[in-house]
Amino acid sequence: MNTPPEGAAMNPSPFARHYLTTEELADDLDCAPRTLRRMRHDGTGPAWTRITPPRGRSYVIYFLNDVQPYMEANIFYPQPHNLLRFPIPRRRA
């Protein structure tokens, strides 16, 4: 078994995967891939890159470093005044 010497830092491979495909990101966000395609078209989703190989079909990838800030910037917390907008009906005696 090939193990690093004790105390050696574990460096990730430079070829480690740091991106997600449209289908993988849609699965992580619990939405349809079509939703991400629409967001790309509207310019409202996370940053993306189109990869076009010399032969074959092009595809879109999302770098994890771009997805995380997008998700953090789109967190919405409930506000107390929004919770009281519609009063709860009271029971009549």
VEXFI-725380 format. One record per residue (C-alpha): residue number from 1; x, y, z. Coordinates in pm, whole numbers, plus 50000, padded with zeros to 5 digits. Each point is the difference from the previous one (the first is absolute). Layout:
+-----+-------+-------+-------+
! seq !    px !    py !    pz !
+-----+-------+-------+-------+
! NUM !     X !     Y !     Z !
...
+-----+-------+-------+-------+
***
This chain:
+-----+-------+-------+-------+
! seq !    px !    py !    pz !
+-----+-------+-------+-------+
!   1 ! 50000 ! 50000 ! 50000 !
!   2 ! 50135 ! 50338 ! 49899 !
!   3 ! 49950 ! 50247 ! 50288 !
!   4 ! 50151 ! 50346 ! 50043 !
!   5 ! 50267 ! 50045 ! 50267 !
!   6 ! 49871 ! 50104 ! 50340 !
!   7 ! 49957 ! 50376 ! 50031 !
!   8 ! 49990 ! 50051 ! 49622 !
!   9 ! 49728 ! 50232 ! 49875 !
!  10 ! 49729 ! 49841 ! 49791 !
!  11 ! 49983 ! 50214 ! 49687 !
!  12 ! 49702 ! 49946 ! 49772 !
!  13 ! 50074 ! 49904 ! 49645 !
!  14 ! 50013 ! 50294 ! 49759 !
!  15 ! 49763 ! 49795 ! 49786 !
!  16 ! 49741 ! 49965 ! 50279 !
!  17 ! 49649 ! 50082 ! 49886 !
!  18 ! 49900 ! 50354 ! 50100 !
!  19 ! 49687 ! 50032 ! 49788 !
!  20 ! 49649 ! 49864 ! 49952 !
!  21 ! 49805 ! 49931 ! 49684 !
!  22 ! 49651 ! 50145 ! 49952 !
!  23 ! 49840 ! 49671 ! 50100 !
!  24 ! 50216 ! 49963 ! 50313 !
!  25 ! 49933 ! 50356 ! 50117 !
!  26 ! 49628 ! 49961 ! 49934 !
!  27 ! 50002 ! 49685 ! 50212 !
!  28 ! 50184 ! 50181 ! 50283 !
!  29 ! 49758 ! 50296 ! 49986 !
!  30 ! 49698 ! 49770 ! 49970 !
!  31 ! 49879 ! 50162 ! 49680 !
!  32 ! 49967 ! 49895 ! 49638 !
!  33 ! 50293 ! 50044 ! 49758 !
!  34 ! 49758 ! 50206 ! 49789 !
!  35 ! 49980 ! 50253 ! 50284 !
!  36 ! 50377 ! 50055 ! 49985 !
!  37 ! 49984 ! 50034 ! 49621 !
!  38 ! 49729 ! 50265 ! 50037 !
!  39 ! 50207 ! 50180 ! 50266 !
!  40 ! 50299 ! 50004 ! 49762 !
!  41 ! 49779 ! 50146 ! 49728 !
!  42 ! 49858 ! 50264 ! 50235 !
!  43 ! 50341 ! 50077 ! 50152 !
!  44 ! 49877 ! 49934 ! 50353 !
!  45 ! 50180 ! 49680 ! 50101 !
!  46 ! 50351 ! 49920 ! 50117 !
!  47 ! 50297 ! 50068 ! 49773 !
!  48 ! 50061 ! 49728 ! 49743 !
!  49 ! 50245 ! 49903 ! 49728 !
!  50 ! 49934 ! 49828 ! 49669 !
!  51 ! 50254 ! 49734 ! 49905 !
!  52 ! 50026 ! 49926 ! 49630 !
!  53 ! 50229 ! 49708 ! 49914 !
!  54 ! 50149 ! 49982 ! 49649 !
!  55 ! 49764 ! 49716 ! 49920 !
!  56 ! 49678 ! 49919 ! 50168 !
!  57 ! 49730 ! 50192 ! 50177 !
!  58 ! 50066 ! 50304 ! 50217 !
!  59 ! 49887 ! 50000 ! 50362 !
!  60 ! 49965 ! 50243 ! 50288 !
!  61 ! 50180 ! 49977 ! 50333 !
!  62 ! 49967 ! 50194 ! 50324 !
!  63 ! 50314 ! 50054 ! 50206 !
!  64 ! 49943 ! 49933 ! 50369 !
!  65 ! 50176 ! 50329 ! 50086 !
!  66 ! 49724 ! 50182 ! 49806 !
!  67 ! 49703 ! 49799 ! 50125 !
!  68 ! 50067 ! 50049 ! 50373 !
!  69 ! 50000 ! 50384 ! 49993 !
!  70 ! 49687 ! 49997 ! 49782 !
!  71 ! 49819 ! 49781 ! 50251 !
!  72 ! 50115 ! 50215 ! 50294 !
!  73 ! 49888 ! 50320 ! 49825 !
!  74 ! 49652 ! 49858 ! 49944 !
!  75 ! 49911 ! 49898 ! 50354 !
!  76 ! 49674 ! 50152 ! 50118 !
!  77 ! 49913 ! 50011 ! 50367 !
!  78 ! 49640 ! 50041 ! 50117 !
!  79 ! 49926 ! 50342 ! 50145 !
!  80 ! 49763 ! 50041 ! 50296 !
!  81 ! 49788 ! 50258 ! 49816 !
!  82 ! 49949 ! 49754 ! 49712 !
!  83 ! 49876 ! 49735 ! 50239 !
!  84 ! 49732 ! 50232 ! 50138 !
!  85 ! 49868 ! 50118 ! 49664 !
!  86 ! 49705 ! 49760 ! 50010 !
!  87 ! 49842 ! 49983 ! 50345 !
!  88 ! 49901 ! 49661 ! 50134 !
!  89 ! 49619 ! 49972 ! 50018 !
!  90 ! 49867 ! 49974 ! 50353 !
!  91 ! 49747 ! 49742 ! 50108 !
!  92 ! 49661 ! 50131 ! 50086 !
!  93 ! 49861 ! 49899 ! 50336 !
+-----+-------+-------+-------+
***
